[in-house]
Amino acid sequence: MDQRFTIGEMAKLHNIPVKTLRYYDEIGLFKPIEVDPETNYRYYSTVQFEHLNIINYLRELGIPLKDIKHQFDVRDCEYFLEMLENQEARVEKQIQDLKRAKRRLSARINELHNVTQHYGIPKVQLVGDRRMAQLKQPITSHAELELALKTLEHRTGLNASIYIGGVGVTRSLKELPKPVYNSIFLMLEDEDIDHELVTVIPQGEFATLTVNRQRVQAHDYDPLLKFIEENGYKIVGDAIERVMIDEYISQNKKEHLSEIQVPILT
């Protein structure tokens, strides 16, 4: 004899919430085999176990409920295969997105370790090729900087919020001590973007200095320029400035750090 189960018993047997079974009933995906007309109690049967098992299996694979419902409506092998292939493609994209996120996390962790360990000490660093989306224009205030960043976002379709620590500015050392930047950029990692604003900083040596400040001031360059001069290095381009630790990472101003990089020939 076919055994009946209340909604609570069915939920417990299949380790799913009661509200999930109610929702499946509402959308027509998995309805009880019987509803008491007087109490409106839902009852399920052992013959429905396989149906629910398949739903749970497909949900474990991340397949949307609307697709699962359509499969049970049409019960078509070709659609079932297409549904699985579409989900495989979505999973592959998620894997690539997670790998990209991991690379960004690793890069950010390494950068924070480096800047905190070498704070205040000028050094020469070999840096590989770097791709960036760069907007070249004079920037003389924080307001102009924020507006320039939005312009860069809109023109490239990039979102600066995912480039924490990857936003920077360049400054012509000939303009010191004027508080003028000549560009703003987003440092790209592995984004496949082809745009007129995308450029490459070629591999080279950089004299670098980490300063205890959220925004670099002109006089912060003094020890770095002295280091370059004393070692007979030649400056071969604009300086790069990036905020590494700001007020949104730490409320302690003593922990705020920015990095200056000056391209040199040794």
C-alpha positions, -999 to +999 in steps of 0.1 A: +000+000+000+012+035-009+023+054+022+013+090+028+035+117+044+027+151+058+046+180+044+067+181+076+076+144+073+084+148+036+107+177+043+125+158+070+129+127+049+145+147+021+164+172+043+148+203+028+128+231+045+090+229+046+088+263+030+107+250+000+080+223-005+053+249-002+071+271-028+074+242-052+037+236-048+029+273-055+049+274-087+037+240-099+070+223-098+062+196-072+027+193-060+014+171-032-004+139-043-033+148-021-047+179-003-073+174+024-103+196+013-113+203+049-079+210+065-059+219+034-031+197+047-007+185+020+001+148+017+029+132-003+036+097-015+066+073-019+059+074-056+070+110-056+103+104-040+122+100-073+106+132-087+118+152-057+152+135-058+157+147-094+147+182-085+172+182-056+199+168-079+193+195-105+192+222-078+226+209-065+239+215-100+227+251-097+201+248-125+174+275-122+140+264-110+123+277-141+144+254-163+137+225-140+100+231-141+101+234-179+119+200-181+091+184-161+065+201-182+080+189-215+099+158-204+121+160-235+156+144-237+169+171-261+158+199-238+173+180-208+207+178-225+206+214-236+197+224-200+227+205-187+250+220-213+238+255-206+245+250-169+279+236-176+287+268-195+275+289-166+296+268-141+327+273-163+322+310-163+318+310-125+350+290-123+369+316-144+354+344-124+365+328-091+400+322-105+401+359-115+389+369-080+416+346-064+443+362-085+431+397-075+431+386-038+466+371-040+479+402-058+463+426-032+476+405-003+512+405-017+510+442-023+499+449+012+526+427+027+553+445+005+542+481+013+539+475+050+573+457+053+593+483+033+576+514+045+598+546+043+628+529+026+637+539-010+645+509-031+648+498-068+623+473-080+620+454-113+584+455-124+570+435-153+547+447-180+515+463-167+484+470-187+463+500-177+433+520-188+445+555-187+428+589-191+453+616-198+442+651-186+453+676-160+439+670-125+444+696-099+420+686-071+403+657-054+370+666-071+386+666-105+402+633-097+368+617-088+352+631-119+381+619-141+377+584-127+340+584-136+349+595-171+374+567-174+348+542-162+322+554-186+345+555-216+359+520-210+330+502-194+351+493-164+340+495-128+366+511-105+350+494-074+366+461-084+400+477-087+406+486-050+443+494-049+445+494-087+435+531-091+464+555-095+476+587-110+508+598-128+527+630-122+554+648-142+583+654-120+590+686-139+558+700-125+569+695-088+560+710-064+527+719-082+498+696-071+491+686-107+485+650-120+486+644-157+465+612-158+445+588-139+445+550-145+430+517-136+456+489-134+442+459-154+450+423-146+437+398-170+407+416-185+404+411-222+396+446-232+406+463-264+402+501-261+419+532-272+426+541-236+443+509-228+481+512-227+511+492-214+538+503-189+567+481-202+588+461-179+615+482-162+632+493-130+614+517-107+627+536-077+599+531-052+590+546-018+561+540+005+550+570+025+528+573+055+500+593+039+467+587+022+476+612-006+512+619-017+525+654-012+552+670-032+577+669-004+572+631+000+593+629-032+624+644-015+640+613-001+632+593-032+647+619-056+677+621-033+681+583-034+680+585-073+705+613-075+730+597-050+729+564-069+734+581-103+701+568-117+683+585-146+646+593-145+630+582-177+593+589-173+564+602-151+560+591-115+532+567-106+512+572-074+488+547-058+470+547-025+475+513-008+459+518+026+434+545+031+407+556+056+383+529+043+408+501+052+421+516+085+408+545+106+443+548+121+461+575+101+494+560+111+486+530+089+477+550+058+502+542+030+507+554-005+534+542-030+554+563-054+572+546-083+596+565-106+609+548-138+647+548-139+677+536-158+703+522-135 
